[in-house]
């Protein structure tokens, strides 16, 4: 987006306040053509469209903090993966200061699609906002003026998507321990042809947790809230969040950390399982 003529993109992140993380973030922003601001107030003062992209656990707090600086004419686009009620709470905070609130659900991983990733929008003015975003090269569709439907779609989808990742991790790590992964994967490929169990799907599914597990665990707790609000006990969603946090805890204890570059072809679920198994053996 920052590469489009006439488009100025600025950003602020609390990690900029941390001397340990600020240099890496500054380098990443410079490479993307993004100008960094020293504070939230400095960012919002000169902004037109404000995209909130933070961890799920911080989304409501960020909306409340932003509301102190927003005014009529501002549009606050909440793209965080949170429960419908969380977005409705944020909408009330933003709209109370006269700014426009648009909920946005990101419906697939951003890489490799980038700006073309499918977006679902909701809220007053979301139809016009979808047209505006599409004019910037995005792929947005309005679901109407209701806040909550887009996030409900995202949350319900996450039960399946992130649940499948958790199932794959637990299944494959156990199969690796027993020396049975070849037979297990062959059976899965035969039962579900075309999914890629005999190709790169296992590495991809496990990498999503190994790289993004902490953030995804926070999102799954929002999924659990979504289910609970509907009167559905969130057994699988809660267990998925616990598994995701647990894997990150285990990786950190083993001195392993994966960046975004680890996803896809460069990630091996087998090597990850072996490294964690070796750590468990030395800890006995």
Residue frames as qw, qx, qy, qz and C-alpha x, y, z in Angstrom:
[[0.000, 0.885, 0.465, 0.000, 0.00, 0.00, 0.00],
 [0.321, -0.786, 0.087, 0.521, 2.85, 2.37, 0.83],
 [0.432, -0.119, 0.576, 0.684, 4.16, 1.90, -2.71],
 [0.280, 0.707, 0.608, 0.230, 1.04, 3.38, -4.32],
 [0.257, 0.289, 0.062, 0.920, 1.56, 6.95, -5.62],
 [0.285, -0.498, -0.080, -0.815, -0.01, 9.55, -3.36],
 [0.797, -0.479, -0.324, -0.175, -0.50, 7.14, -0.46],
 [0.085, 0.585, -0.604, 0.535, 1.30, 7.88, 2.80],
 [0.827, -0.340, -0.441, -0.083, 1.36, 5.04, 5.33],
 [0.027, -0.595, 0.560, -0.575, 2.42, 5.68, 8.91],
 [0.780, -0.272, -0.561, -0.047, 2.47, 3.34, 11.91],
 [0.222, -0.613, 0.534, -0.538, 2.88, 3.21, 15.65],
 [0.833, -0.160, -0.529, -0.020, 3.55, 0.14, 17.80],
 [0.580, -0.788, 0.153, -0.138, 4.24, -0.06, 21.52],
 [0.915, -0.079, 0.093, 0.384, 7.29, -2.16, 20.63],
 [0.429, 0.696, -0.048, 0.573, 8.85, 1.07, 19.40],
 [0.375, -0.834, 0.188, -0.359, 9.07, 2.08, 23.06],
 [0.893, -0.363, 0.236, 0.118, 11.29, -0.94, 23.76],
 [0.039, 0.805, -0.523, -0.277, 14.99, -0.35, 22.91],
 [0.482, -0.214, 0.837, 0.142, 15.42, -4.08, 22.33],
 [0.522, 0.438, 0.724, 0.105, 12.76, -4.33, 19.61],
 [0.230, 0.854, 0.109, -0.453, 12.72, -0.81, 18.14],
 [0.062, -0.574, 0.594, 0.561, 15.70, -1.16, 15.73],
 [0.253, 0.098, 0.919, 0.287, 14.32, -4.25, 14.00],
 [0.271, 0.710, 0.623, -0.185, 10.89, -2.67, 13.68],
 [0.088, 0.820, -0.114, -0.555, 12.38, 0.53, 12.30],
 [0.137, -0.352, 0.767, 0.519, 14.33, -1.42, 9.68],
 [0.268, 0.358, 0.886, 0.119, 11.24, -3.38, 8.67],
 [0.213, 0.820, 0.390, -0.361, 9.19, -0.19, 8.35],
 [0.005, -0.703, 0.375, 0.604, 11.86, 1.51, 6.28],
 [0.210, -0.099, 0.876, 0.422, 12.02, -1.44, 3.89],
 [0.200, 0.555, 0.806, 0.048, 8.23, -1.24, 3.43],
 [0.112, 0.393, 0.251, 0.878, 8.21, 2.53, 2.94],
 [0.438, -0.733, -0.505, -0.129, 6.26, 3.11, 6.17],
 [0.092, 0.580, -0.314, 0.746, 6.89, 6.18, 8.33],
 [0.530, -0.363, -0.704, 0.304, 6.98, 5.50, 12.07],
 [0.231, -0.761, -0.049, -0.605, 5.35, 7.83, 14.60],
 [0.203, 0.319, -0.706, 0.599, 6.59, 8.31, 18.18],
 [0.238, 0.114, 0.709, -0.654, 3.16, 7.96, 19.79],
 [0.200, 0.498, 0.839, 0.084, -0.45, 6.99, 19.17],
 [0.107, 0.833, 0.303, -0.451, -1.56, 10.62, 19.33],
 [0.054, -0.586, 0.458, 0.666, 1.05, 11.63, 16.74],
 [0.184, 0.077, 0.896, 0.397, -0.11, 8.86, 14.43],
 [0.147, 0.628, 0.762, -0.045, -3.82, 9.62, 14.67],
 [0.006, -0.714, -0.125, 0.689, -3.46, 13.37, 14.37],
 [0.162, 0.523, -0.466, -0.695, -2.48, 13.20, 10.72],
 [0.195, 0.046, 0.958, 0.202, -4.42, 10.09, 9.70],
 [0.534, 0.062, -0.260, -0.802, -7.50, 9.60, 7.56],
 [0.893, -0.085, -0.362, -0.252, -7.95, 5.83, 7.58],
 [0.258, -0.582, 0.696, -0.332, -6.78, 4.12, 10.77],
 [0.825, 0.038, -0.541, -0.158, -6.17, 0.37, 10.68],
 [0.521, -0.581, 0.527, -0.337, -5.98, -1.34, 14.07],
 [0.869, 0.211, -0.448, -0.026, -3.89, -4.51, 13.72],
 [0.178, -0.591, 0.652, -0.440, -2.83, -5.66, 17.19],
 [0.162, 0.006, -0.977, 0.137, -3.00, -8.82, 19.26],
 [0.405, -0.504, -0.648, -0.403, -6.54, -9.96, 20.03],
 [0.507, -0.520, -0.555, 0.405, -6.07, -9.40, 23.75],
 [0.258, -0.329, -0.094, 0.904, -5.21, -5.72, 23.15],
 [0.115, 0.418, 0.602, 0.670, -7.83, -4.85, 20.53],
 [0.251, -0.816, -0.506, -0.120, -10.47, -3.36, 22.84],
 [0.478, -0.666, -0.096, 0.565, -7.89, -1.39, 24.84],
 [0.358, -0.045, 0.384, 0.850, -6.40, 0.06, 21.65],
 [0.014, -0.620, -0.586, -0.522, -9.84, 1.15, 20.44],
 [0.383, -0.836, -0.364, 0.151, -10.51, 2.88, 23.78],
 [0.488, -0.481, 0.111, 0.720, -7.10, 4.58, 23.67],
 [0.278, 0.205, 0.508, 0.789, -7.59, 5.70, 20.07],
 [0.080, -0.768, -0.601, -0.209, -11.01, 7.15, 20.85],
 [0.362, -0.732, -0.191, 0.545, -9.35, 9.84, 22.95],
 [0.234, -0.432, 0.354, 0.796, -7.75, 11.31, 19.81],
 [0.201, 0.307, 0.772, 0.519, -10.33, 10.61, 17.10],
 [0.235, 0.441, 0.231, -0.835, -12.94, 13.02, 15.76],
 [0.674, 0.590, 0.370, -0.245, -15.52, 13.24, 12.98],
 [0.469, 0.782, -0.357, -0.201, -13.88, 12.51, 9.64],
 [0.109, -0.477, 0.872, -0.026, -11.71, 9.71, 10.99],
 [0.897, 0.042, -0.259, -0.357, -12.44, 6.11, 9.98],
 [0.349, -0.506, 0.763, -0.199, -11.27, 3.38, 12.37],
 [0.814, 0.210, -0.448, -0.305, -10.91, 0.00, 10.64],
 [0.570, -0.473, 0.616, -0.268, -10.70, -2.80, 13.21],
 [0.712, 0.362, -0.551, -0.241, -9.08, -5.78, 11.46],
 [0.148, -0.410, 0.830, -0.348, -8.36, -7.71, 14.66],
 [0.549, -0.107, -0.794, -0.238, -9.51, -11.30, 15.12],
 [0.111, -0.041, 0.671, -0.732, -11.88, -10.88, 18.05],
 [0.100, 0.439, 0.884, -0.129, -15.40, -11.86, 19.10],
 [0.012, 0.643, 0.497, 0.583, -18.44, -9.99, 17.77],
 [0.416, -0.846, -0.328, 0.055, -19.15, -8.55, 21.23],
 [0.568, -0.415, 0.070, 0.707, -15.56, -7.29, 21.48],
 [0.264, 0.228, 0.413, 0.841, -15.97, -5.42, 18.19],
 [0.198, -0.761, -0.506, -0.354, -19.34, -4.06, 19.26],
 [0.522, -0.732, -0.200, 0.389, -17.74, -2.72, 22.45],
 [0.463, -0.196, 0.252, 0.827, -14.98, -1.11, 20.38],
 [0.118, 0.525, 0.541, 0.647, -17.55, 0.35, 17.98],
 [0.310, -0.858, -0.409, -0.024, -19.34, 2.10, 20.83],
 [0.526, -0.593, 0.014, 0.609, -16.07, 3.65, 22.04],
 [0.367, 0.016, 0.428, 0.826, -15.10, 4.90, 18.57],
 [0.001, 0.609, 0.584, 0.536, -18.53, 6.16, 17.54],
 [0.362, -0.785, -0.414, 0.284, -18.94, 8.05, 20.83],
 [0.329, -0.549, 0.123, 0.759, -16.27, 10.51, 19.66],
 [0.452, 0.729, 0.040, -0.512, -17.89, 11.00, 16.26],
 [0.041, 0.484, -0.771, -0.412, -15.51, 8.84, 14.23],
 [0.842, 0.178, -0.250, -0.444, -16.63, 6.02, 11.94],
 [0.482, -0.369, 0.790, -0.082, -16.09, 2.41, 13.03],
 [0.774, 0.350, -0.378, -0.368, -15.71, -0.32, 10.41],
 [0.737, -0.339, 0.585, -0.026, -15.18, -3.92, 11.42],
 [0.550, 0.580, -0.540, -0.265, -12.96, -5.91, 9.07],
 [0.867, -0.222, 0.445, -0.041, -12.46, -9.67, 8.97],
 [0.197, 0.626, -0.688, -0.310, -9.36, -10.94, 7.17],
 [0.907, 0.056, 0.166, -0.384, -10.45, -14.21, 5.60],
 [0.951, 0.194, -0.096, 0.219, -7.17, -15.89, 4.66],
 [0.660, -0.439, 0.083, 0.604, -3.45, -15.63, 5.45],
 [0.166, 0.902, -0.071, -0.393, -2.07, -12.34, 4.13],
 [0.014, 0.531, -0.742, -0.409, 0.97, -13.90, 2.41],
 [0.458, -0.071, 0.366, 0.807, 1.09, -14.48, -0.50],
 [0.203, 0.735, 0.587, 0.272, -1.97, -12.43, -1.53],
 [0.277, -0.023, -0.107, 0.955, -0.93, -9.21, 0.19],
 [0.259, 0.154, 0.111, -0.947, -3.41, -6.41, -0.54],
 [0.535, 0.000, -0.571, -0.622, -5.63, -8.86, -2.43],
 [0.096, -0.094, -0.933, 0.333, -6.45, -10.90, 0.69],
 [0.288, -0.556, -0.622, -0.470, -10.27, -11.19, 1.02],
 [0.033, -0.005, -0.498, 0.867, -11.79, -8.74, 3.52],
 [0.223, -0.627, -0.712, -0.224, -15.32, -8.73, 4.93],
 [0.068, 0.179, -0.225, 0.955, -16.56, -5.35, 6.22],
 [0.274, -0.652, -0.704, -0.071, -19.39, -4.35, 8.50],
 [0.254, -0.495, -0.324, 0.765, -20.69, -1.15, 10.06],
 [0.276, 0.879, 0.289, -0.261, -22.29, 2.11, 9.00],
 [0.223, 0.872, -0.327, -0.290, -20.60, 3.27, 5.81],
 [0.621, -0.311, 0.684, 0.225, -18.97, -0.10, 5.15],
 [0.705, 0.547, 0.434, 0.126, -20.26, -0.19, 1.57],
 [0.281, 0.949, -0.119, 0.078, -18.56, 3.07, 0.67],
 [0.393, -0.723, 0.563, 0.076, -15.46, 2.00, 2.59],
 [0.792, 0.047, 0.581, 0.180, -15.29, -1.26, 0.61],
 [0.593, 0.759, 0.196, 0.187, -15.36, 0.73, -2.62],
 [0.028, -0.948, 0.312, -0.049, -12.65, 3.02, -1.31],
 [0.597, -0.492, 0.623, 0.113, -10.42, 0.14, -0.25],
 [0.792, 0.321, 0.485, 0.187, -10.94, -1.64, -3.55],
 [0.392, 0.913, -0.013, 0.109, -9.78, 1.54, -5.26],
 [0.217, -0.815, 0.537, -0.020, -6.53, 1.12, -3.36],
 [0.471, 0.407, -0.774, -0.119, -6.07, -2.38, -4.72],
 [0.299, -0.163, 0.831, -0.440, -7.69, -4.28, -1.88],
 [0.364, -0.150, -0.834, -0.386, -10.33, -7.02, -2.05],
 [0.136, 0.083, 0.633, -0.758, -13.11, -5.84, 0.27],
 [0.309, -0.382, -0.709, -0.505, -16.80, -6.71, 0.45],
 [0.290, -0.217, 0.378, -0.852, -19.42, -5.12, 2.69],
 [0.190, -0.275, -0.942, 0.019, -21.89, -7.30, 4.58],
 [0.264, -0.758, -0.477, -0.359, -24.04, -4.33, 5.62],
 [0.089, -0.733, 0.212, -0.640, -24.23, -1.94, 8.53],
 [0.844, -0.515, -0.062, -0.133, -24.34, -4.53, 11.32],
 [0.101, 0.674, -0.684, 0.258, -21.18, -4.77, 13.44],
 [0.608, -0.307, 0.665, -0.306, -20.49, -8.35, 14.44],
 [0.914, 0.316, 0.150, -0.204, -21.45, -10.48, 11.44],
 [0.579, 0.678, -0.442, 0.100, -18.04, -10.26, 9.75],
 [0.091, -0.553, 0.751, -0.351, -16.24, -11.18, 12.95],
 [0.794, -0.071, 0.472, -0.376, -18.72, -14.01, 13.62],
 [0.869, 0.470, -0.129, -0.080, -17.86, -15.48, 10.21],
 [0.339, 0.670, -0.600, 0.277, -14.15, -15.15, 11.00],
 [0.399, -0.440, 0.672, -0.443, -14.49, -16.65, 14.48],
 [0.895, 0.079, 0.319, -0.301, -16.58, -19.64, 13.36],
 [0.764, 0.572, -0.298, 0.039, -14.15, -20.30, 10.52],
 [0.077, 0.672, -0.660, 0.328, -11.27, -20.25, 13.01],
 [0.781, -0.256, 0.471, -0.319, -12.81, -23.14, 14.95],
 [0.941, 0.313, 0.131, 0.010, -12.16, -25.26, 11.86],
 [0.551, 0.735, -0.302, 0.257, -8.93, -23.69, 10.58],
 [0.059, -0.664, 0.618, -0.416, -7.02, -23.41, 13.85],
 [0.827, -0.226, 0.408, -0.315, -8.63, -26.58, 15.18],
 [0.924, 0.374, -0.066, 0.049, -7.24, -28.48, 12.19],
 [0.336, 0.711, -0.498, 0.365, -3.78, -27.08, 12.89],
 [0.449, -0.520, 0.582, -0.436, -4.00, -28.24, 16.50],
 [0.949, 0.035, 0.237, -0.202, -5.21, -31.70, 15.47],
 [0.768, 0.560, -0.266, 0.162, -2.35, -32.00, 12.99],
 [0.056, 0.698, -0.586, 0.407, 0.26, -31.03, 15.58],
 [0.640, -0.361, 0.556, -0.389, -0.98, -33.48, 18.21],
 [0.953, 0.238, 0.127, -0.138, -1.45, -36.28, 15.67],
 [0.696, 0.622, -0.298, 0.199, 1.90, -35.87, 13.94],
 [0.067, -0.687, 0.613, -0.385, 4.07, -35.35, 17.00],
 [0.766, -0.237, 0.517, -0.299, 2.65, -38.53, 18.53],
 [0.922, 0.384, 0.046, -0.033, 3.08, -40.42, 15.25],
 [0.405, 0.740, -0.472, 0.257, 6.69, -39.26, 15.06],
 [0.414, -0.561, 0.623, -0.354, 7.35, -40.51, 18.59],
 [0.823, -0.034, 0.534, -0.189, 6.07, -43.98, 17.69],
 [0.212, -0.318, 0.752, 0.538, 7.76, -44.07, 14.28],
 [0.393, 0.451, 0.801, -0.012, 4.38, -44.23, 12.59],
 [0.179, 0.632, 0.048, -0.753, 4.21, -40.93, 10.71],
 [0.092, 0.228, -0.719, -0.650, 4.67, -42.41, 7.23],
 [0.064, -0.322, -0.936, -0.128, 1.74, -44.77, 7.67],
 [0.042, 0.643, 0.537, -0.544, -0.43, -42.14, 9.35],
 [0.131, 0.555, -0.203, -0.796, 0.21, -39.58, 6.60],
 [0.090, 0.055, -0.848, -0.519, -0.37, -42.19, 3.88],
 [0.010, -0.475, -0.872, 0.118, -3.69, -43.10, 5.48],
 [0.082, 0.678, 0.289, -0.671, -4.74, -39.45, 5.74],
 [0.101, 0.400, -0.499, -0.762, -3.78, -38.85, 2.11],
 [0.077, -0.155, -0.928, -0.331, -5.88, -41.83, 1.04],
 [0.023, -0.592, -0.750, 0.294, -8.87, -40.77, 3.15],
 [0.102, 0.885, 0.200, -0.408, -8.69, -37.09, 2.16],
 [0.646, 0.184, 0.394, 0.627, -7.13, -36.98, -1.33],
 [0.255, 0.729, 0.269, 0.576, -6.17, -33.58, -2.63],
 [0.407, -0.907, -0.109, -0.001, -5.63, -31.95, 0.76],
 [0.368, 0.766, -0.428, 0.309, -1.86, -32.39, 0.63],
 [0.771, -0.573, 0.254, -0.109, -1.22, -34.73, 3.57],
 [0.902, 0.020, 0.232, 0.362, 1.40, -36.44, 1.40],
 [0.479, 0.636, 0.039, 0.604, 2.91, -33.09, 0.39],
 [0.284, 0.288, -0.338, 0.850, 3.52, -29.86, 2.30],
 [0.480, -0.643, -0.294, -0.520, 0.28, -29.57, 4.28],
 [0.763, -0.486, -0.350, 0.241, 1.70, -31.04, 7.52],
 [0.514, -0.023, -0.126, 0.848, 4.63, -28.59, 7.54],
 [0.067, -0.463, -0.203, -0.860, 2.30, -25.70, 6.79],
 [0.591, -0.633, -0.391, -0.313, -0.23, -26.55, 9.50],
 [0.738, -0.446, -0.280, 0.422, 2.36, -27.00, 12.24],
 [0.430, 0.157, -0.008, 0.889, 4.31, -23.92, 11.14],
 [0.205, -0.670, -0.286, -0.654, 1.24, -21.74, 11.67],
 [0.687, -0.698, -0.199, -0.030, 1.35, -22.59, 15.38],
 [0.771, -0.195, -0.070, 0.602, 5.14, -22.60, 15.73],
 [0.327, 0.293, 0.114, 0.891, 5.43, -19.14, 14.18],
 [0.239, -0.425, -0.118, -0.865, 2.19, -17.46, 15.30],
 [0.477, -0.322, -0.814, 0.082, 1.08, -19.60, 18.24],
 [0.178, -0.301, -0.516, 0.782, 0.98, -16.92, 20.90],
 [0.264, 0.132, -0.122, -0.948, -1.11, -14.56, 18.77],
 [0.504, -0.115, -0.692, -0.504, -3.34, -17.37, 17.55],
 [0.334, -0.291, -0.822, 0.356, -3.95, -18.54, 21.13],
 [0.072, 0.292, 0.313, -0.901, -5.26, -15.08, 21.99],
 [0.418, 0.080, -0.422, -0.800, -7.50, -15.23, 18.93],
 [0.472, -0.179, -0.848, -0.163, -8.83, -18.64, 19.96],
 [0.126, -0.319, -0.683, 0.645, -9.78, -17.27, 23.34],
 [0.316, 0.256, -0.018, -0.914, -11.89, -14.74, 21.44],
 [0.483, -0.010, -0.738, -0.471, -13.35, -17.66, 19.48],
 [0.293, -0.244, -0.869, 0.314, -14.17, -19.30, 22.81],
 [0.123, 0.315, 0.375, -0.863, -15.96, -16.11, 23.87],
 [0.413, 0.141, -0.423, -0.794, -17.89, -16.12, 20.60],
 [0.468, -0.133, -0.855, -0.181, -19.07, -19.68, 21.20],
 [0.190, -0.288, -0.741, 0.576, -19.91, -19.06, 24.85],
 [0.231, 0.231, 0.095, -0.940, -21.94, -15.99, 23.89],
 [0.557, 0.059, -0.533, -0.634, -23.97, -18.31, 21.64],
 [0.792, -0.280, 0.306, -0.448, -24.51, -20.80, 24.46],
 [0.918, 0.274, -0.286, 0.031, -22.09, -23.33, 22.94],
 [0.707, -0.634, 0.245, 0.198, -19.46, -24.72, 25.33],
 [0.435, 0.819, -0.369, -0.067, -16.08, -23.82, 23.73],
 [0.876, -0.353, 0.313, 0.101, -14.35, -27.11, 24.48],
 [0.814, 0.298, 0.214, 0.451, -12.33, -27.40, 21.28],
 [0.240, 0.865, -0.025, 0.439, -11.59, -23.67, 21.00],
 [0.476, -0.818, 0.281, -0.160, -10.28, -23.51, 24.57],
 [0.886, -0.215, 0.338, 0.231, -8.19, -26.64, 24.10],
 [0.676, 0.575, 0.133, 0.442, -6.75, -25.23, 20.87],
 [0.026, -0.919, 0.179, -0.350, -5.68, -22.04, 22.65],
 [0.707, -0.612, 0.354, -0.018, -4.05, -24.12, 25.39],
 [0.892, 0.117, 0.285, 0.331, -2.19, -26.23, 22.82],
 [0.471, 0.768, 0.022, 0.433, -0.95, -23.18, 20.91],
 [0.265, -0.875, 0.301, -0.272, 0.35, -21.49, 24.05],
 [0.859, -0.382, 0.338, 0.050, 1.83, -24.80, 25.17],
 [0.837, 0.361, 0.137, 0.389, 3.82, -25.25, 21.97],
 [0.234, 0.842, -0.154, 0.461, 5.27, -21.75, 22.20],
 [0.572, -0.732, 0.321, -0.185, 6.16, -22.33, 25.86],
 [0.927, -0.122, 0.300, 0.191, 7.93, -25.56, 24.90],
 [0.669, 0.598, 0.051, 0.439, 9.78, -23.94, 22.00],
 [0.048, -0.888, 0.235, -0.392, 10.96, -21.08, 24.20],
 [0.745, -0.567, 0.345, -0.071, 12.10, -23.51, 26.89],
 [0.898, 0.089, 0.299, 0.311, 14.08, -25.40, 24.24],
 [0.276, -0.577, 0.284, 0.714, 15.69, -22.20, 22.95],
 [0.321, 0.279, 0.715, 0.556, 13.83, -22.40, 19.65],
 [0.223, 0.652, 0.263, -0.675, 12.12, -19.46, 17.99],
 [0.449, 0.337, 0.670, 0.486, 10.64, -19.21, 14.53],
 [0.112, 0.440, -0.022, -0.891, 10.19, -16.02, 12.54],
 [0.670, 0.519, 0.175, -0.501, 7.83, -15.52, 9.62],
 [0.375, 0.596, -0.636, -0.316, 10.52, -16.80, 7.24],
 [0.243, -0.210, 0.938, -0.126, 10.17, -20.24, 8.84],
 [0.692, 0.335, 0.418, -0.485, 6.73, -20.80, 7.32],
 [0.737, 0.581, -0.154, -0.308, 6.26, -22.93, 4.26],
 [0.860, 0.377, -0.330, 0.098, 9.13, -24.69, 2.54],
 [0.283, 0.567, -0.590, 0.500, 11.79, -23.81, 5.13],
 [0.534, -0.397, 0.477, -0.574, 9.88, -25.28, 8.07],
 [0.522, 0.088, -0.842, -0.101, 10.04, -28.95, 9.06],
 [0.717, -0.488, 0.037, -0.496, 7.52, -30.33, 11.52],
 [0.940, -0.055, -0.297, 0.159, 9.71, -33.43, 11.93],
 [0.488, 0.330, -0.381, 0.713, 12.76, -31.40, 12.96],
 [0.313, -0.521, 0.183, -0.773, 10.62, -29.40, 15.36],
 [0.888, -0.335, -0.120, -0.289, 9.13, -32.53, 16.93],
 [0.854, 0.086, -0.348, 0.378, 12.60, -34.08, 17.24],
 [0.229, 0.463, -0.344, 0.784, 14.06, -30.97, 18.88],
 [0.544, -0.490, 0.150, -0.664, 11.30, -30.86, 21.47],
 [0.958, -0.176, -0.213, -0.075, 11.59, -34.60, 22.11],
 [0.674, 0.257, -0.400, 0.565, 15.34, -34.20, 22.67],
 [0.103, -0.516, 0.297, -0.797, 14.68, -31.37, 25.11],
 [0.795, -0.402, -0.012, -0.454, 12.24, -33.55, 27.04],
 [0.924, 0.011, -0.327, 0.200, 14.81, -36.35, 27.24],
 [0.462, 0.333, -0.399, 0.719, 17.53, -34.09, 28.64],
 [0.322, -0.506, 0.178, -0.780, 15.09, -32.62, 31.17],
 [0.858, -0.317, -0.344, -0.211, 14.29, -35.97, 32.75]]
